[in-house]
Amino acid sequence: RVFTALTALVSIAWLPMIKHGDDQLFLYIQSMQVIWAPPVAVMFIGARLFPDMGRFEAWATLICGLFLGIVFWVLRTFVPRYYLDRNGYGWIADFNILHFAILCFCMSFMVLGSCLAWSRRLSPEGERKKLLRNYAHERMNNQKWSDLMTQVLAVCLVATVVGLKILHSMWP
């Protein structure tokens, strides 16, 4: 909690610096997250949805997703635009990074599903090592919902974020 509070204070103190910068810093940070975030998100979701997911599936998905992200980043950053256009890959330079994140997430999930189906076919249920132990799934399944006040505040937070997004999208 102390680290979270310190991080929040540093973030608030950093806001004036961001106002004086240009949009390229934000775009660079976002493009770096596109490389690693989709396969990591697939791992979190996969570990929850598939209790028998093992290390093999996790590593294969992470390696394929990270490879795809690194190739995308290298093509956008280091390969000149005229070379991409000349070879018919000019669309990569114009491809939105958020659309790529969605594509990479879906492809990582397909790799996870393929590896999971393959390893299920090769080894019986009892012989596979699970990524999460049984007690982790038991703890997640036995979690209680938060109290009413926390749920109300969560709904208010979501409403505030959506309202600000709508307000700033219509702001001249």
Accessible surface in RSA format (square Angstrom, percent):
REM  Atomic radii and reference values for relative SASA: ProtOr
REM  Chains: A
REM  Algorithm: Lee & Richards
REM  Probe-radius: 1.40
REM  Slices: 20
REM RES _ NUM      All-atoms   Total-Side   Main-Chain    Non-polar    All polar
REM                ABS   REL    ABS   REL    ABS   REL    ABS   REL    ABS   REL
RES ARG A   1   252.44 106.0 208.47 106.3  43.97 104.7  83.32 113.9 169.12 102.5
RES VAL A   2   115.13  75.8 111.03 100.5   4.10   9.9 114.03  99.1   1.10   3.0
RES PHE A   3   159.47  79.8 155.95  96.6   3.52   9.2 156.97  95.2   2.50   7.1
RES THR A   4    95.04  67.6  92.06  93.3   2.98   7.1  66.73  89.6  28.31  42.8
RES ALA A   5    54.29  49.9  46.23  71.3   8.06  18.3  53.47  75.3   0.82   2.2
RES LEU A   6    98.68  55.0  98.49  70.5   0.19   0.5  98.66  69.3   0.02   0.1
RES THR A   7    66.51  47.3  61.94  62.8   4.58  10.9  62.94  84.5   3.57   5.4
RES ALA A   8    49.04  45.1  41.75  64.4   7.28  16.6  48.52  68.3   0.52   1.4
RES LEU A   9   111.77  62.2 107.47  76.9   4.31  10.8 107.91  75.8   3.86  10.4
RES VAL A  10   100.59  66.2  98.24  88.9   2.35   5.7 100.14  87.0   0.45   1.2
RES SER A  11    58.38  49.3  51.78  69.1   6.60  15.2  34.39  73.2  23.99  33.6
RES ILE A  12   110.42  62.8 106.38  79.3   4.04   9.7 106.61  76.8   3.81  10.3
RES ALA A  13    74.84  68.8  50.67  78.2  24.18  55.0  61.01  85.9  13.84  36.7
RES TRP A  14   128.07  51.4 126.32  61.1   1.75   4.1 117.65  62.7  10.42  16.9
RES LEU A  15    93.52  52.1  93.11  66.6   0.40   1.0  93.11  65.4   0.40   1.1
RES PRO A  16    73.34  53.5  71.61  65.3   1.74   6.3  73.27  60.5   0.07   0.5
RES MET A  17   112.98  58.5 104.84  69.4   8.13  19.4  75.18  63.9  37.80  50.1
RES ILE A  18    90.37  51.4  80.56  60.0   9.81  23.6  83.16  59.9   7.22  19.6
RES LYS A  19   173.02  84.4 139.72  85.7  33.31  79.3  90.99  81.9  82.03  87.4
RES HIS A  20   159.29  87.1 124.32  86.4  34.98  89.5  84.64  87.2  74.65  86.9
RES GLY A  21    44.30  54.6   0.00   N/A  44.30  54.6  26.97  74.0  17.33  38.8
RES ASP A  22    96.94  67.9  80.12  79.7  16.82  39.8  43.90 103.3  53.04  52.9
RES ASP A  23   109.77  76.9 105.89 105.4   3.88   9.2  23.58  55.5  86.18  86.0
RES GLN A  24   116.03  64.9 113.56  83.0   2.48   5.9  44.77  95.3  71.26  54.0
RES LEU A  25    87.12  48.5  81.81  58.5   5.31  13.3  86.11  60.5   1.01   2.7
RES PHE A  26   124.34  62.2 121.90  75.5   2.43   6.3 123.45  74.8   0.88   2.5
RES LEU A  27    84.94  47.3  83.78  59.9   1.16   2.9  83.81  58.9   1.13   3.0
RES TYR A  28   121.50  56.7 117.43  66.8   4.07  10.6  86.75  65.2  34.75  42.8
RES ILE A  29    80.51  45.8  79.13  59.0   1.38   3.3  80.38  57.9   0.13   0.4
RES GLN A  30    43.74  24.5  43.55  31.8   0.19   0.5   5.96  12.7  37.78  28.7
RES SER A  31    24.52  20.7  22.12  29.5   2.40   5.5  17.88  38.1   6.64   9.3
RES MET A  32    48.44  25.1  47.30  31.3   1.13   2.7  25.50  21.7  22.93  30.4
RES GLN A  33    72.88  40.8  72.74  53.2   0.14   0.3  13.98  29.8  58.90  44.7
RES VAL A  34     7.50   4.9   5.87   5.3   1.63   3.9   7.48   6.5   0.02   0.1
RES ILE A  35    21.90  12.5  21.90  16.3   0.00   0.0  21.90  15.8   0.00   0.0
RES TRP A  36   122.34  49.1 122.34  59.2   0.00   0.0 109.10  58.2  13.24  21.5
RES ALA A  37    36.72  33.8  33.88  52.3   2.84   6.5  35.02  49.3   1.70   4.5
RES PRO A  38     7.90   5.8   4.08   3.7   3.81  13.9   7.87   6.5   0.03   0.2
RES PRO A  39     0.00   0.0   0.00   0.0   0.00   0.0   0.00   0.0   0.00   0.0
RES VAL A  40    47.57  31.3  47.48  43.0   0.09   0.2  47.57  41.3   0.00   0.0
RES ALA A  41    39.19  36.0  33.80  52.2   5.38  12.2  38.85  54.7   0.34   0.9
RES VAL A  42     0.00   0.0   0.00   0.0   0.00   0.0   0.00   0.0   0.00   0.0
RES MET A  43    19.17   9.9  18.17  12.0   1.00   2.4  18.04  15.3   1.13   1.5
RES PHE A  44   149.56  74.8 140.08  86.8   9.48  24.7 142.43  86.4   7.13  20.4
RES ILE A  45    71.27  40.6  67.70  50.4   3.56   8.6  71.27  51.3   0.00   0.0
RES GLY A  46     0.00   0.0   0.00   N/A   0.00   0.0   0.00   0.0   0.00   0.0
RES ALA A  47    13.82  12.7  12.03  18.6   1.79   4.1  13.12  18.5   0.70   1.8
RES ARG A  48   100.55  42.2  92.49  47.2   8.05  19.2  40.42  55.2  60.13  36.4
RES LEU A  49   106.67  59.4  84.70  60.6  21.97  55.2  87.09  61.2  19.57  52.7
RES PHE A  50    49.66  24.8  48.20  29.9   1.46   3.8  48.57  29.4   1.09   3.1
RES PRO A  51    68.68  50.1  67.23  61.3   1.45   5.3  67.36  55.6   1.32   8.2
RES ASP A  52    11.34   7.9  11.27  11.2   0.07   0.2   6.98  16.4   4.36   4.4
RES MET A  53     1.29   0.7   0.70   0.5   0.59   1.4   0.70   0.6   0.59   0.8
RES GLY A  54     3.95   4.9   0.00   N/A   3.95   4.9   3.95  10.9   0.00   0.0
RES ARG A  55   137.13  57.6 133.46  68.0   3.66   8.7  52.42  71.6  84.71  51.3
RES PHE A  56    99.21  49.6  89.12  55.2  10.09  26.3  95.43  57.9   3.78  10.8
RES GLU A  57     1.79   1.0   1.79   1.4   0.00   0.0   0.00   0.0   1.79   1.5
RES ALA A  58     9.94   9.1   9.94  15.3   0.00   0.0   9.94  14.0   0.00   0.0
RES TRP A  59   155.93  62.6 155.91  75.5   0.02   0.0 133.15  71.0  22.77  36.9
RES ALA A  60    20.27  18.6  12.87  19.9   7.39  16.8  19.74  27.8   0.53   1.4
RES THR A  61     0.00   0.0   0.00   0.0   0.00   0.0   0.00   0.0   0.00   0.0
RES LEU A  62    39.79  22.2  39.79  28.5   0.00   0.0  39.79  27.9   0.00   0.0
RES ILE A  63   104.84  59.7 102.06  76.0   2.78   6.7 103.87  74.8   0.97   2.6
RES CYS A  64    56.34  42.6  49.29  55.0   7.05  16.6  11.82  30.0  44.52  48.0
RES GLY A  65     1.98   2.4   0.00   N/A   1.98   2.4   1.90   5.2   0.08   0.2
RES LEU A  66    59.24  33.0  59.24  42.4   0.00   0.0  59.24  41.6   0.00   0.0
RES PHE A  67   136.11  68.1 133.00  82.4   3.11   8.1 135.41  82.1   0.70   2.0
RES LEU A  68    49.03  27.3  48.84  34.9   0.18   0.5  48.85  34.3   0.18   0.5
RES GLY A  69     0.15   0.2   0.00   N/A   0.15   0.2   0.00   0.0   0.15   0.3
RES ILE A  70    85.04  48.4  85.04  63.4   0.00   0.0  85.04  61.2   0.00   0.0
RES VAL A  71    55.21  36.3  52.92  47.9   2.29   5.5  55.14  47.9   0.07   0.2
RES PHE A  72    17.81   8.9  15.49   9.6   2.33   6.1  17.65  10.7   0.16   0.5
RES TRP A  73    62.30  25.0  60.81  29.4   1.48   3.5  59.87  31.9   2.43   3.9
RES VAL A  74    54.41  35.8  54.41  49.3   0.00   0.0  54.41  47.3   0.00   0.0
RES LEU A  75    48.16  26.8  48.16  34.5   0.00   0.0  48.16  33.8   0.00   0.0
RES ARG A  76    88.68  37.2  60.31  30.7  28.36  67.5   8.71  11.9  79.97  48.5
RES THR A  77    73.78  52.5  42.25  42.8  31.53  75.1  38.93  52.3  34.86  52.7
RES PHE A  78   130.10  65.1 103.93  64.4  26.17  68.1 107.75  65.3  22.34  64.0
RES VAL A  79    34.97  23.0  26.49  24.0   8.49  20.5  27.78  24.1   7.20  19.5
RES PRO A  80    64.68  47.1  52.58  47.9  12.10  44.0  64.68  53.4   0.00   0.0
RES ARG A  81   108.78  45.7 100.49  51.2   8.29  19.7  55.16  75.4  53.62  32.5
RES TYR A  82   150.08  70.1 142.77  81.2   7.30  19.0 105.86  79.6  44.21  54.5
RES TYR A  83   101.17  47.2 101.17  57.6   0.00   0.0  57.66  43.3  43.51  53.6
RES LEU A  84     5.39   3.0   5.17   3.7   0.22   0.5   5.39   3.8   0.00   0.0
RES ASP A  85    74.43  52.1  53.85  53.6  20.58  48.7  28.00  65.9  46.42  46.3
RES ARG A  86   166.06  69.7 129.71  66.1  36.35  86.5  71.96  98.3  94.10  57.0
RES ASN A  87    69.12  47.7  44.74  43.2  24.38  58.7  19.28  46.4  49.84  48.2
RES GLY A  88    54.20  66.8   0.00   N/A  54.20  66.8  35.59  97.7  18.61  41.7
RES TYR A  89   116.48  54.4 116.48  66.3   0.00   0.0  67.99  51.1  48.49  59.8
RES GLY A  90     9.72  12.0   0.00   N/A   9.72  12.0   6.83  18.7   2.90   6.5
RES TRP A  91   147.33  59.1 136.07  65.9  11.26  26.4 129.23  68.9  18.10  29.4
RES ILE A  92    15.08   8.6  15.08  11.2   0.00   0.0  15.08  10.9   0.00   0.0
RES ALA A  93    30.20  27.8  13.70  21.1  16.50  37.5  14.68  20.7  15.52  41.1
RES ASP A  94   100.21  70.2  69.87  69.5  30.34  71.7  33.78  79.5  66.43  66.3
RES PHE A  95    56.34  28.2  51.80  32.1   4.55  11.8  55.75  33.8   0.59   1.7
RES ASN A  96    70.92  48.9  59.81  57.8  11.10  26.7  19.26  46.4  51.65  49.9
RES ILE A  97    19.05  10.8  17.58  13.1   1.46   3.5  17.58  12.7   1.46   4.0
RES LEU A  98   104.28  58.1 103.20  73.8   1.08   2.7 103.20  72.5   1.08   2.9
RES HIS A  99   102.37  55.9  98.68  68.6   3.69   9.4  58.75  60.6  43.62  50.8
RES PHE A 100     6.82   3.4   6.82   4.2   0.00   0.0   6.82   4.1   0.00   0.0
RES ALA A 101    22.32  20.5  20.75  32.0   1.57   3.6  21.11  29.7   1.22   3.2
RES ILE A 102   110.86  63.1 108.36  80.7   2.50   6.0 110.71  79.7   0.15   0.4
RES LEU A 103    81.81  45.6  78.93  56.5   2.89   7.3  81.58  57.3   0.24   0.6
RES CYS A 104     0.00   0.0   0.00   0.0   0.00   0.0   0.00   0.0   0.00   0.0
RES PHE A 105    62.35  31.2  62.35  38.6   0.00   0.0  62.35  37.8   0.00   0.0
RES CYS A 106    62.72  47.4  59.16  66.0   3.56   8.4  21.31  54.0  41.41  44.6
RES MET A 107    72.74  37.7  72.12  47.7   0.62   1.5  66.44  56.5   6.30   8.3
RES SER A 108     2.18   1.8   0.58   0.8   1.61   3.7   1.13   2.4   1.05   1.5
RES PHE A 109    57.74  28.9  56.66  35.1   1.08   2.8  56.66  34.4   1.08   3.1
RES MET A 110   123.39  63.9 114.77  76.0   8.62  20.5  82.52  70.2  40.86  54.1
RES VAL A 111    40.31  26.5  37.27  33.7   3.04   7.3  40.09  34.8   0.22   0.6
RES LEU A 112     0.00   0.0   0.00   0.0   0.00   0.0   0.00   0.0   0.00   0.0
RES GLY A 113    31.32  38.6   0.00   N/A  31.32  38.6  26.41  72.5   4.90  11.0
RES SER A 114    75.14  63.5  61.11  81.6  14.03  32.3  39.59  84.3  35.55  49.8
RES CYS A 115    18.91  14.3  16.63  18.5   2.28   5.4   2.28   5.8  16.63  17.9
RES LEU A 116     4.51   2.5   4.51   3.2   0.00   0.0   4.51   3.2   0.00   0.0
RES ALA A 117    60.41  55.5  51.60  79.6   8.82  20.1  56.04  78.9   4.37  11.6
RES TRP A 118   136.11  54.6 130.94  63.4   5.17  12.1 114.22  60.9  21.89  35.5
RES SER A 119    13.92  11.8  13.27  17.7   0.65   1.5  13.87  29.5   0.05   0.1
RES ARG A 120   112.19  47.1  95.70  48.8  16.49  39.3  37.94  51.8  74.25  45.0
RES ARG A 121   212.02  89.0 177.76  90.6  34.27  81.6  63.08  86.2 148.94  90.3
RES LEU A 122   116.07  64.6  85.28  61.0  30.79  77.4  86.88  61.0  29.19  78.6
RES SER A 123    31.69  26.8  29.08  38.8   2.61   6.0  24.80  52.8   6.90   9.7
RES PRO A 124    82.94  60.4  70.64  64.4  12.30  44.7  82.47  68.1   0.47   2.9
RES GLU A 125   111.53  64.0  99.00  74.9  12.53  29.8  63.41 122.7  48.12  39.3
RES GLY A 126    77.71  95.8   0.00   N/A  77.71  95.8  41.53 114.0  36.18  81.0
RES GLU A 127   131.76  75.6  98.07  74.2  33.70  80.2  45.00  87.0  86.76  70.8
RES ARG A 128    28.63  12.0  11.74   6.0  16.88  40.2  10.49  14.3  18.13  11.0
RES LYS A 129   142.34  69.4 128.21  78.7  14.13  33.6  86.24  77.6  56.10  59.8
RES LYS A 130    65.09  31.8  56.13  34.4   8.96  21.3  25.10  22.6  39.99  42.6
RES LEU A 131    60.34  33.6  40.78  29.2  19.57  49.2  41.81  29.4  18.53  49.9
RES LEU A 132    55.64  31.0  53.50  38.3   2.14   5.4  54.57  38.3   1.06   2.9
RES ARG A 133   137.88  57.9 134.44  68.5   3.45   8.2  48.34  66.1  89.54  54.3
RES ASN A 134    90.66  62.5  85.07  82.2   5.59  13.5  22.00  52.9  68.66  66.4
RES TYR A 135   138.08  64.5 135.75  77.2   2.33   6.1  93.89  70.6  44.18  54.5
RES ALA A 136    22.10  20.3  18.72  28.9   3.38   7.7  21.60  30.4   0.50   1.3
RES HIS A 137    19.07  10.4  19.07  13.3   0.00   0.0  15.89  16.4   3.18   3.7
RES GLU A 138   103.30  59.3 100.75  76.2   2.55   6.1  37.48  72.5  65.82  53.7
RES ARG A 139   170.57  71.6 163.40  83.3   7.18  17.1  52.70  72.0 117.88  71.4
RES MET A 140    54.79  28.4  45.83  30.3   8.96  21.3  23.67  20.1  31.12  41.2
RES ASN A 141   101.23  69.8  70.45  68.1  30.78  74.1  25.10  60.4  76.13  73.6
RES ASN A 142   107.02  73.8  91.90  88.8  15.12  36.4  29.35  70.6  77.66  75.1
RES GLN A 143   134.43  75.2 106.82  78.1  27.61  65.7  34.24  72.9 100.19  76.0
RES LYS A 144   185.45  90.5 155.98  95.7  29.47  70.2 116.95 105.3  68.50  73.0
RES TRP A 145   224.56  90.1 199.58  96.6  24.98  58.6 173.12  92.3  51.44  83.5
RES SER A 146    56.03  47.3  34.29  45.8  21.73  50.1  36.40  77.5  19.63  27.5
RES ASP A 147    92.21  64.6  76.26  75.9  15.95  37.7  49.52 116.5  42.69  42.6
RES LEU A 148   136.04  75.8 127.63  91.3   8.41  21.1 129.13  90.7   6.90  18.6
RES MET A 149   125.01  64.7 119.61  79.2   5.40  12.9 114.62  97.5  10.39  13.8
RES THR A 150    69.63  49.5  67.90  68.8   1.74   4.1  47.26  63.5  22.37  33.8
RES GLN A 151    67.79  37.9  63.78  46.6   4.02   9.6  27.52  58.6  40.27  30.5
RES VAL A 152    72.39  47.6  69.82  63.2   2.57   6.2  72.24  62.8   0.15   0.4
RES LEU A 153   108.50  60.4 103.87  74.3   4.63  11.6 104.19  73.2   4.31  11.6
RES ALA A 154    51.89  47.7  46.00  71.0   5.89  13.4  50.97  71.8   0.92   2.4
RES VAL A 155   104.57  68.8 102.01  92.4   2.56   6.2 104.04  90.4   0.54   1.5
RES CYS A 156    65.11  49.3  61.21  68.3   3.90   9.2  23.04  58.4  42.07  45.4
RES LEU A 157   116.78  65.0 112.70  80.6   4.08  10.3 116.30  81.7   0.48   1.3
RES VAL A 158    94.26  62.0  92.29  83.5   1.97   4.8  94.25  81.9   0.01   0.0
RES ALA A 159    62.62  57.6  47.01  72.5  15.61  35.5  54.70  77.0   7.91  21.0
RES THR A 160    74.44  52.9  65.40  66.3   9.04  21.5  49.98  67.1  24.46  37.0
RES VAL A 161    87.28  57.4  85.24  77.2   2.03   4.9  86.13  74.8   1.15   3.1
RES VAL A 162    78.22  51.5  76.67  69.4   1.55   3.7  78.22  68.0   0.00   0.0
RES GLY A 163    35.46  43.7   0.00   N/A  35.46  43.7  31.12  85.4   4.35   9.7
RES LEU A 164    88.38  49.2  87.19  62.4   1.19   3.0  87.41  61.4   0.97   2.6
RES LYS A 165   145.58  71.0 140.25  86.1   5.33  12.7  91.40  82.3  54.18  57.7
RES ILE A 166    92.01  52.4  91.37  68.1   0.64   1.5  92.01  66.3   0.00   0.0
RES LEU A 167    80.22  44.7  78.37  56.1   1.85   4.7  79.90  56.1   0.31   0.8
RES HIS A 168   123.15  67.3 105.13  73.1  18.01  46.1  73.91  76.2  49.23  57.3
RES SER A 169    79.55  67.2  38.90  51.9  40.65  93.7  39.03  83.1  40.52  56.8
RES MET A 170   142.34  73.7 113.02  74.8  29.32  69.8  86.56  73.6  55.78  73.9
RES TRP A 171   164.44  66.0 144.68  70.0  19.75  46.4 120.25  64.1  44.19  71.7
RES PRO A 172   158.05 115.2  94.44  86.1  63.61 231.2 129.71 107.1  28.34 176.1
END  Absolute sums over single chains surface
CHAIN  1 A    13472.0      11864.6       1607.4       9559.3       3912.7
END  Absolute sums over all chains
TOTAL         13472.0      11864.6       1607.4       9559.3       3912.7
